[in-house]
């Protein structure tokens, strides 16, 4: 069986320690804040990033760089690896397309090379949870082709349920109308959203108040995850600099569903630029989206 390595994007939001432990390589996505480009080795502290957003600064984002993608893939091929790349949802970024194009070019130049790019149709720790499932399969001795088949057959069971604290960020990204953002803010409406089968962010429903929104995330999981208990030994939660709210959701999951292995991490700047501070997102395996 050929030696292979799993790669993904910084938008997978996996902790640095996890990436190092499992030898996962990243393709960096960049963002522009007040005329300065950040990302990769020149990155903002995440608390600083979200505090700048709270202060009114609006970042812009960009896809992975083709030259850097080629550099990363070429380096891994020289190390003797086949490459399994799990990419950020194609509906939210051009990064998957960039990776696929570079992979195709390299395989044409080097017929012995093997690079498979998967459109995760996922974001944040949803993409990260898909990577985690791939890592576990690899550790259990599955081949790269077997892992690719599993991901393609199961990725639409990767559920993303999230809420945001400020509707104006969703309006800026075209997710809600200006009127909805203004009225919703006035009456304290908090949207519950998910990622659909096309990998897009879409609303599910609205609730009144922050605490009810956080409880609604766990309600969705309780409903959607029935029959998938064995696959939910680990649950992921990401947050936009609101660790207390993420921990509240984790505690509810432990209490109601008995799941104790829960990974919590920040929403990365590329996604946080559009969802804003106060985002809480829950990721698990369940009924198709």
C-alpha positions in Angstrom: 0.0 0.0 0.0 1.4 3.4 -1.0 2.4 5.9 1.6 -0.1 8.8 1.7 -0.7 12.0 3.6 -3.9 13.9 4.4 -3.9 17.6 3.7 -6.7 20.2 4.2 -7.2 24.0 4.5 -6.8 26.4 7.4 -10.6 26.7 7.3 -10.8 23.2 8.8 -10.2 25.0 12.2 -8.3 22.0 13.7 -6.0 22.8 16.7 -2.3 23.1 16.0 -1.6 20.2 18.4 -4.0 17.9 16.5 -2.4 18.8 13.1 1.1 18.1 14.4 0.1 14.8 16.2 -1.5 13.4 13.0 1.0 14.9 10.5 -1.7 16.9 8.6 -0.5 19.6 6.3 -2.4 22.8 5.6 -3.1 25.0 2.6 -3.4 28.5 4.1 -6.2 30.9 3.2 -5.5 34.6 3.6 -7.5 37.6 4.7 -7.1 41.4 4.3 -7.5 43.7 7.3 -7.1 47.4 6.9 -4.8 46.9 3.9 -2.6 44.2 5.5 -2.8 40.6 4.3 -2.7 38.0 7.0 -2.6 34.2 7.1 -0.1 31.3 7.3 3.0 32.6 9.2 1.7 36.2 9.4 -1.5 35.6 11.3 -3.4 37.7 13.8 -4.0 36.4 17.3 -7.6 35.3 17.1 -8.8 37.4 20.1 -7.2 40.4 18.4 -9.0 39.5 15.1 -12.4 39.3 16.7 -11.9 42.4 18.8 -11.0 44.3 15.6 -14.3 43.1 14.1 -16.1 44.2 17.2 -14.5 47.6 16.8 -16.0 47.9 13.3 -13.1 46.7 11.1 -14.4 44.5 8.2 -11.9 42.0 6.8 -12.0 40.6 3.2 -11.0 37.0 2.4 -9.4 35.2 -0.5 -9.0 31.6 -1.6 -5.8 29.5 -1.4 -2.9 30.7 -3.5 -2.2 28.5 -6.6 1.6 28.9 -6.3 1.6 28.0 -2.6 -0.7 25.1 -3.3 1.8 23.8 -5.9 4.7 24.3 -3.6 3.0 22.3 -0.8 1.9 19.5 -3.1 5.2 19.3 -4.9 7.1 19.1 -1.6 4.9 16.2 -0.4 5.3 14.3 -3.7 9.1 14.7 -3.4 8.8 13.2 0.1 7.2 10.1 -1.6 3.6 10.7 -0.5 0.4 10.2 -2.4 -1.9 13.1 -1.3 -5.5 13.1 -0.1 -6.7 16.7 0.1 -10.0 17.5 1.9 -11.0 20.9 0.7 -13.2 23.8 2.0 -16.7 23.7 0.5 -16.7 24.7 -3.2 -19.9 26.7 -2.6 -18.1 29.0 -0.1 -14.6 29.4 -1.7 -12.6 28.9 -4.8 -10.0 26.9 -2.8 -11.3 23.5 -3.8 -11.1 24.5 -7.5 -7.6 25.8 -7.1 -6.4 22.6 -5.4 -8.0 20.4 -8.0 -6.4 22.4 -10.9 -3.0 22.3 -9.3 -3.4 18.5 -8.6 -4.4 17.9 -12.2 -1.4 19.8 -13.6 1.0 18.0 -11.3 -0.4 14.6 -12.2 0.0 15.5 -15.9 3.6 16.6 -15.3 4.4 13.6 -13.1 2.3 10.5 -14.3 3.5 8.6 -11.2 1.9 11.2 -8.9 -1.4 10.5 -7.2 -3.4 13.4 -5.7 -7.0 13.2 -4.9 -8.9 16.4 -4.0 -12.3 16.0 -2.3 -14.9 18.8 -2.1 -15.9 18.4 1.6 -19.0 20.5 1.1 -18.2 21.5 4.7 -16.7 24.4 6.6 -14.9 25.1 9.9 -14.8 22.1 12.2 -17.3 20.4 9.9 -14.4 20.2 7.5 -12.3 19.3 10.4 -14.5 16.5 11.6 -14.4 15.0 8.1 -10.6 15.2 8.3 -10.8 13.5 11.7 -12.9 10.7 10.3 -10.3 10.2 7.5 -7.5 10.2 10.1 -9.2 7.5 12.1 -9.7 5.3 9.0 -6.1 5.7 8.1 -5.0 4.8 11.6 -7.2 1.6 11.3 -5.2 0.6 8.2 -7.6 1.8 5.4 -6.1 2.7 2.1 -6.3 6.1 0.5 -8.9 4.8 -2.0 -11.0 3.3 0.7 -11.0 6.5 2.7 -12.0 8.5 -0.4 -14.9 6.1 -1.0 -16.0 6.5 2.6 -15.9 10.3 2.5 -17.8 10.5 -0.7 -20.5 8.2 0.6 -20.8 9.8 4.0 -19.9 13.5 3.7 -23.6 14.6 3.4 -24.1 13.0 6.9 -21.8 15.6 8.3 -24.2 18.0 10.0 -23.4 21.7 10.6 -25.7 23.6 12.9 -24.8 27.1 14.0 -26.0 30.5 15.2 -24.6 34.0 15.1 -24.8 36.9 17.5 -24.9 39.7 15.0 -27.1 39.5 11.9 -25.3 42.4 10.2 -22.3 40.2 9.4 -24.6 37.7 7.6 -26.2 40.7 5.8 -22.8 41.8 4.6 -22.2 38.3 3.2 -25.5 38.2 1.5 -27.1 35.6 3.8 -29.9 37.9 5.1 -31.5 41.1 3.9 -30.7 44.5 5.4 -34.3 44.7 6.7 -34.0 41.3 8.4 -30.7 42.3 10.0 -32.1 45.5 11.4 -35.4 44.2 12.6 -33.9 41.0 13.9 -31.4 42.9 15.9 -34.1 45.2 17.4 -36.2 42.2 18.6 -33.3 40.0 19.6 -33.8 37.3 16.9 -31.1 34.8 16.6 -31.0 32.6 13.4 -30.3 28.9 13.4 -28.5 28.0 10.2 -26.9 25.0 8.6 -24.9 23.9 5.6 -27.0 22.3 2.9 -26.2 19.5 0.4 -24.6 22.0 -1.9 -22.2 23.2 0.8 -24.0 26.5 1.2 -25.0 28.4 4.4 -28.7 28.5 4.7 -31.2 29.4 7.5 -33.3 26.8 9.3 -35.3 28.9 11.6 -35.2 31.8 14.1 -35.5 31.9 17.9 -35.7 34.8 20.4 -32.6 35.2 22.6 -29.1 33.9 22.7 -29.6 31.1 25.3 -32.5 29.7 23.3 -30.4 29.7 20.2 -27.6 27.7 21.9 -30.2 25.2 23.2 -31.6 25.0 19.7 -28.3 23.7 18.4 -28.4 20.8 20.8 -32.1 20.2 20.0 -31.1 19.9 16.3 -28.4 17.4 17.2 -30.7 15.3 19.4 -33.2 15.1 16.6 -30.8 14.5 13.6 -28.3 12.1 15.3 -30.7 9.4 16.2 -29.4 6.1 14.8 -25.8 7.5 14.4 -24.8 7.2 18.0 -21.8 5.0 17.2 -20.4 7.6 14.8 -20.7 10.4 17.3 -18.1 9.3 19.8 -16.5 12.7 19.1 -18.3 16.0 18.6 -16.7 19.2 17.4 -17.7 22.8 18.4 -16.2 26.0 17.0 -16.8 29.6 18.2 -16.1 33.2 17.3 -14.4 34.2 20.5 -17.1 33.2 22.8 -15.7 30.2 24.6 -18.2 30.3 27.5 -21.1 29.8 25.0 -19.3 27.0 23.3 -18.7 25.4 26.6 -22.4 25.8 27.6 -23.3 23.9 24.4 -20.7 21.2 25.2 -22.2 20.8 28.7 -25.7 20.4 27.3 -24.5 17.7 25.0 -22.8 15.8 27.8 -25.9 16.1 29.9 -28.5 15.3 27.3 -26.7 12.9 24.9 -24.0 11.4 27.1 -21.1 12.4 24.8 -18.0 13.4 26.6 -15.3 13.6 23.9 -15.9 17.1 22.6 -13.3 19.2 20.8 -13.7 23.0 20.9 -11.7 25.5 18.9 -12.0 29.0 17.3 -13.7 29.7 14.0 -10.8 30.8 11.7 -10.6 34.3 10.3 -11.6 33.3 6.7 -15.0 32.0 8.0 -15.2 34.4 11.0 -14.9 37.4 8.7 -18.4 36.4 7.4 -20.1 35.0 10.5 -18.6 37.5 13.0 -17.9 37.4 16.7 -20.3 35.3 18.8 -20.7 32.5 16.3 -21.2 29.1 17.8 -21.2 26.0 15.5 -21.9 22.4 16.3 -20.7 19.5 14.1 -21.8 15.8 14.2 -22.9 12.9 12.2 -26.6 12.6 11.5 -29.4 12.3 9.0 -28.5 13.7 5.5 -28.5 17.5 5.6 
